[in-house]
């Protein structure tokens, strides 16, 4: 038989009846809740009832916002541990856990790589973070790096710190890009998922170069560059002039630290002294960069008077003669410097990027981070912060409450991106 459809009037009646039932149900529920409220008010007093409701609402809000609060407490804890400050006991109880360390030799595409793993005891499968040290002869044993890795492991990340042989010996080279990429790939394969990458100083710039390589890109979940370079040629010019142009056309004026030009001289010492003096002068520069005063004194005493004069001149990066030689060297290695500069690769990046720079950095000026922020795609750049709380990669004491909050919030966003 053909199906009979109810008349529109019948449907309206049914809907009216259903609405009436629902309204009656809501009325009964309201009456019951009202009765419970009257009973509680009579027994405990209206003040206690409203206090209970307030406590419930606060507890609900805390439950909803706890992940956001917790990651900010993690960030605050990590920053305090890095700077050597005391973490308040209640916060420490929530955020800090013990960790173990293990020295490893990674078998990577770039060859064997020495490294150290920091693993949280309670979370051995925690999200991974690879931290690459800056230009320093102690490599993965550099105290600031160890402090940073320890702090991040304490708040629940598994941290790998590979050693970069060239960077350790004050050479900024393309071979370090391969070690950065291969070490990250090794850790991602071990974890079974992409990992966070953090590069300090020149290693931050080289990490960005590695992130543009299709062979390494899938292994990187997020990248934080701290005090990094955008254009090596522009940084080399800063060492000669003490001036760093910003993207908006303004000029940052800050005398460069002697460390910067000395690294460039050490890298190509054969271009600054006669060929017969190269090794003797290199020995002096190495001891000076390694901060070994006795070795530097011994090396100077082994030089002839003429060589001593050459070494003394190179130590004075502000002299007209040395600046001219630095300019000539930069022009000679223009192509090489471009290959070590993120600026030519930033448009290709798809890995989420965070940029952090110290406002008073006189090794790599903060203008470099401003350039990178202006060149990265908006979908790639997650946040950029130039902070007075940092110098180069060192924490400064007594920051203002606002500056400290900005840095804590920035690091909380980084931690959230790594952990999610």
Protein Blocks (a to p, Z undefined) as FASTA:
>chain_A
ZZddddfklmmmmmmmmmmmmmmmmmmmmmmmmmmmmmmmmmnopklmmmmmmmmmmmmm
mmmmmmmmmmmmmmmmmmmmmnopacdfklmmmmgccddddddddddfkopadddddddf
klmmgccddddddddfklmmlmklmmmmmmmmmnopacdddddfklmnopacfklmmmmm
mmmmmmmmmnopacddddehjllmmmmmmmmpmklmmmpmbdcdehiafblmlmmmmmmn
opacdfkopacdddddfklmmmmmmmmmmlmbcfklmmmmmmmmmmmmnopaklmmmmmm
mpcfklmmmmmmmmmmmbmklmmmmmmmmmmmmmmmmmmpmklmmmmpcbdcdddddfkl
ckbcfklmmmmmmmpcfklmmbdcddfkbcklpccehiafklmmmmmmmmmmmmmmmmZZ
